[in-house]
Amino acid sequence: MNPNIAALAIVEIISAITIGIFILALTYKLVQWVGRKYYKIRDYNLSYSIFTSAIILSVGIMISGIVQPLISSYRLLSRGSDSFALAFEYFITGAVYIAIAYTATVLIGLISTFLYSKLTPIDEFEEIRKNNVGVSLIISSILITLTLLTKDGVMLLIEAIIPYPELPPI
């Protein structure tokens, strides 16, 4: 057994659980706040719960993609660093990657729902407020699909900021 890989795996599992819980709870609270403040959704609303679930799933899908770039960064950072400096750099790098992925998810969600609402003759959020489950399912499907379609591009953007060493020309 390789102890370095085992240590990396344990760090990855612990950080994924703690960061995942924090980000998903933050997302849930933010979506609930927006629903209460801007759309006046106060009571239990199945339609808004479906929409909230789609947003949380989209955030989870996008954030799950940072694992590979983070491992690549860890391997590059671990060369010649002491353990404290490595842990600090790993934490900062992970925070930057998460911020990029989270911001991308929020932008994708806002842009997709805005564009879809402009292309249809109905007010989707008014329908969601009225507990129209059909509209909520359509908006949620669009949001999840666009997240899946854009995830690779966002991960490529994150890969682009990894400080890979220069290779000599062939």
C-alpha positions as CSV (number, residue, x, y, z in Angstrom):
1,M,0.0,0.0,0.0
2,N,1.3,3.4,-0.9
3,P,1.0,5.6,2.2
4,N,1.0,8.9,0.2
5,I,-2.0,7.8,-1.9
6,A,-3.8,6.6,1.2
7,A,-3.2,9.9,3.0
8,L,-4.4,11.8,-0.1
9,A,-7.5,9.6,-0.2
10,I,-8.4,10.2,3.4
11,V,-7.8,14.0,3.0
12,E,-10.0,14.0,-0.1
13,I,-12.8,12.1,1.7
14,I,-12.8,14.3,4.7
15,S,-12.6,17.5,2.7
16,A,-15.3,16.4,0.3
17,I,-17.7,15.6,3.2
18,T,-17.0,18.8,5.1
19,I,-16.9,21.1,2.1
20,G,-19.9,19.3,0.5
21,I,-22.1,19.8,3.6
22,F,-21.1,23.4,3.9
23,I,-21.7,24.3,0.2
24,L,-25.0,22.4,-0.1
25,A,-26.3,23.9,3.1
26,L,-25.2,27.3,1.9
27,T,-26.9,26.7,-1.4
28,Y,-30.1,25.5,0.3
29,K,-30.3,28.5,2.6
30,L,-29.6,30.9,-0.3
31,V,-32.3,29.4,-2.5
32,Q,-34.8,29.5,0.3
33,W,-33.9,33.1,1.1
34,V,-34.4,34.1,-2.6
35,G,-37.7,32.3,-2.7
36,R,-39.0,34.1,0.4
37,K,-37.6,37.5,-0.5
38,Y,-38.2,37.8,-4.3
39,Y,-41.0,35.2,-5.0
40,K,-42.9,35.4,-1.7
41,I,-42.8,31.6,-1.3
42,R,-43.5,31.1,2.4
43,D,-45.5,27.9,2.8
44,Y,-44.6,24.4,1.8
45,N,-44.4,24.4,-2.0
46,L,-43.7,21.1,-3.8
47,S,-42.9,23.0,-7.0
48,Y,-40.3,25.2,-5.4
49,S,-38.8,22.2,-3.5
50,I,-38.3,20.4,-6.9
51,F,-36.6,23.5,-8.2
52,T,-34.4,23.8,-5.1
53,S,-33.5,20.1,-5.5
54,A,-32.4,20.7,-9.1
55,I,-30.2,23.6,-8.0
56,I,-28.6,21.6,-5.2
57,L,-28.0,18.7,-7.7
58,S,-26.5,21.1,-10.2
59,V,-24.1,22.5,-7.6
60,G,-23.2,18.9,-6.6
61,I,-22.5,17.9,-10.2
62,M,-20.3,20.9,-10.8
63,I,-18.4,20.7,-7.6
64,S,-17.8,17.0,-8.0
65,G,-15.7,17.8,-11.1
66,I,-13.0,19.6,-9.1
67,V,-11.6,16.4,-7.7
68,Q,-9.3,15.6,-10.6
69,P,-7.9,19.1,-11.0
70,L,-7.4,19.2,-7.2
71,I,-5.5,15.9,-7.2
72,S,-3.3,17.2,-10.1
73,S,-2.5,20.3,-8.2
74,Y,-1.8,18.3,-5.0
75,R,0.7,16.1,-6.9
76,L,2.4,19.2,-8.4
77,L,2.5,21.0,-5.1
78,S,3.8,18.0,-3.1
79,R,7.1,18.2,-4.9
80,G,9.5,19.9,-2.6
81,S,7.0,21.3,0.0
82,D,6.9,20.7,3.7
83,S,3.6,19.3,5.1
84,F,2.3,22.6,6.6
85,A,3.0,24.6,3.5
86,L,1.5,21.8,1.3
87,A,-1.7,21.7,3.4
88,F,-2.1,25.4,3.2
89,E,-1.5,25.5,-0.6
90,Y,-3.9,22.6,-1.0
91,F,-6.5,24.4,1.0
92,I,-6.1,27.6,-1.0
93,T,-6.1,25.9,-4.3
94,G,-9.2,23.9,-3.4
95,A,-11.0,27.0,-2.3
96,V,-10.2,28.7,-5.6
97,Y,-11.4,25.7,-7.6
98,I,-14.6,25.5,-5.6
99,A,-15.2,29.2,-6.0
100,I,-14.9,29.0,-9.7
101,A,-17.1,25.9,-10.0
102,Y,-19.8,27.4,-7.6
103,T,-19.8,30.8,-9.5
104,A,-20.1,28.9,-12.8
105,T,-23.1,27.0,-11.4
106,V,-24.8,30.1,-10.2
107,L,-24.2,31.9,-13.5
108,I,-25.5,28.9,-15.5
109,G,-28.6,28.7,-13.3
110,L,-29.3,32.4,-13.6
111,I,-28.7,32.5,-17.4
112,S,-30.6,29.4,-18.2
113,T,-33.7,30.3,-16.2
114,F,-33.6,33.9,-17.5
115,L,-33.3,32.8,-21.1
116,Y,-35.9,30.1,-20.8
117,S,-38.4,32.5,-19.2
118,K,-37.9,35.0,-22.0
119,L,-38.5,32.3,-24.6
120,T,-41.9,31.2,-23.2
121,P,-45.1,33.1,-22.9
122,I,-45.7,32.3,-19.2
123,D,-44.0,33.6,-16.1
124,E,-42.3,30.4,-14.8
125,F,-41.7,31.7,-11.3
126,E,-45.3,32.8,-10.9
127,E,-46.3,29.3,-11.9
128,I,-43.8,27.8,-9.4
129,R,-45.2,30.1,-6.7
130,K,-48.6,28.7,-7.6
131,N,-47.2,25.2,-7.1
132,N,-47.3,24.2,-10.8
133,V,-45.1,21.1,-10.6
134,G,-45.0,20.6,-14.4
135,V,-43.3,24.0,-14.9
136,S,-40.9,23.2,-12.0
137,L,-39.9,19.9,-13.6
138,I,-39.2,21.5,-16.9
139,I,-37.1,24.3,-15.4
140,S,-35.3,21.8,-13.2
141,S,-34.5,19.5,-16.2
142,I,-33.2,22.4,-18.2
143,L,-31.0,23.5,-15.3
144,I,-29.5,20.0,-14.7
145,T,-29.0,19.4,-18.4
146,L,-27.2,22.7,-18.9
147,T,-25.0,21.9,-15.9
148,L,-24.1,18.6,-17.4
149,L,-23.3,20.2,-20.8
150,T,-21.1,22.9,-19.3
151,K,-19.3,20.9,-16.6
152,D,-16.5,19.8,-18.9
153,G,-15.8,23.4,-20.0
154,V,-15.7,24.7,-16.5
155,M,-13.4,21.8,-15.5
156,L,-11.2,22.6,-18.5
157,L,-11.0,26.2,-17.3
158,I,-9.9,25.1,-13.8
159,E,-7.3,22.7,-15.4
160,A,-6.0,25.8,-17.3
161,I,-5.0,27.5,-14.1
162,I,-3.0,24.5,-12.7
163,P,0.7,25.4,-12.8
164,Y,1.9,22.5,-14.9
165,P,5.6,22.5,-15.6
166,E,6.8,23.5,-19.0
167,L,7.8,20.7,-21.3
168,P,10.6,21.1,-23.7
169,P,9.7,21.3,-27.4
170,I,9.9,18.1,-29.4
